[in-house]
Amino acid sequence: MGKLLGRGVEALREFIRKCVSAGGVPIFRTKYGGKRLPGNAVIAACWGKGKEVPGGTITDVPLEIIEEMERRTGDWKWLAQRLGVYT
């Protein structure tokens, strides 16, 4: 699943902050090969700034956030707002 970036909502907050501060767009994937990742994990990538902000895996993400990520494919701003990250 790649490098472990952290666990839970605080790791999501930190990744969003770093990516946006670098000028990138945070992207989160909840599935690989059509199946959800084990351990309530998501794959995080920073589009446009992947060299400055390396991607990886964040585990222990609350199920309701994973489900919302799947409903709002491609939209990260709702997550930043929900987690109190100001972009």
C-alpha positions in Angstrom: 0.0 0.0 0.0 3.0 2.3 0.0 4.6 4.4 2.7 2.6 4.9 5.8 2.0 8.6 6.3 0.0 8.4 9.5 -3.2 7.4 11.1 -6.7 8.9 11.5 -8.0 12.4 10.9 -5.0 14.2 12.1 -2.9 12.6 9.4 -5.5 13.6 6.8 -5.4 17.2 8.1 -1.6 17.3 8.0 -1.5 15.9 4.4 -4.0 18.4 3.2 -2.2 21.3 4.8 1.2 20.2 3.3 -0.2 19.6 -0.2 -2.2 22.8 -0.4 0.7 24.9 1.0 3.0 23.5 -1.7 0.5 24.5 -4.4 -0.9 21.0 -5.1 -4.3 19.4 -5.0 -4.8 16.5 -2.5 -6.2 13.3 -3.9 -7.5 10.4 -1.9 -8.2 6.9 -3.2 -10.3 4.5 -1.0 -10.0 1.4 -3.3 -7.4 -0.5 -5.2 -8.4 -3.1 -7.8 -12.1 -2.3 -7.0 -11.8 -3.3 -3.3 -11.5 -1.1 -0.3 -8.1 -0.9 1.3 -7.7 -2.9 4.6 -7.5 -1.1 7.9 -9.8 1.7 6.8 -6.9 3.1 4.8 -6.8 5.6 2.0 -4.1 6.3 -0.5 -3.1 10.0 -0.5 -1.4 11.8 -3.3 -0.5 15.5 -4.0 -1.3 16.2 -7.6 1.1 18.6 -9.2 3.5 18.6 -6.2 4.2 14.9 -5.6 7.9 15.5 -5.4 7.6 18.1 -2.7 4.8 16.3 -0.8 5.2 12.5 -1.3 2.1 10.4 -1.2 1.4 7.2 0.7 -1.2 5.5 2.9 -3.2 6.9 5.8 -4.9 4.2 8.0 -7.6 4.3 10.6 -9.7 6.7 8.7 -13.3 6.8 10.1 -15.6 4.8 7.9 -18.0 7.7 7.4 -15.2 9.8 5.9 -14.3 6.9 3.5 -17.9 6.6 2.4 -18.1 10.4 1.8 -14.9 10.3 -0.2 -16.4 7.7 -2.4 -19.6 9.8 -2.9 -17.6 13.0 -3.6 -15.0 11.6 -6.0 -12.5 14.2 -6.9 -13.7 16.8 -4.4 -11.4 17.4 -1.4 -12.6 20.8 -0.2 -15.5 19.4 1.8 -13.0 17.2 3.7 -10.7 20.2 4.5 -13.8 22.1 5.8 -15.0 19.2 7.9 -11.6 18.7 9.4 -11.1 22.4 10.1 -8.2 22.8 7.6 -8.3 26.3 6.1 -7.0 26.5 2.6 
